[in-house]
């Protein structure tokens, strides 16, 4: 039996504590025909540095956690982080 993972909720729970402009957080899922699922994360431009972190370490940690959750269900997760 395959457990369903709410990836949007997972990503949101990882990012929300990092940002000040909570109302500007948007996460959109773009499933593809292969095993990849792309998530577009949009945050306020003032928060982009907090989400990416020094040398991308925070963003890489978020991606690692999401990738680990996806690998249990044989899904490959990609996360693009951008600001507006």
Secondary structure, 3 states (H helix, E strand, C coil): CCCCCCHHHHHHHHHHHHCCCHHHCEEEEEECCCCEEEEEEEECCCCHHHHHCHHHHHHHHHHHHHHHHHHHCCCEEEEEEEEC
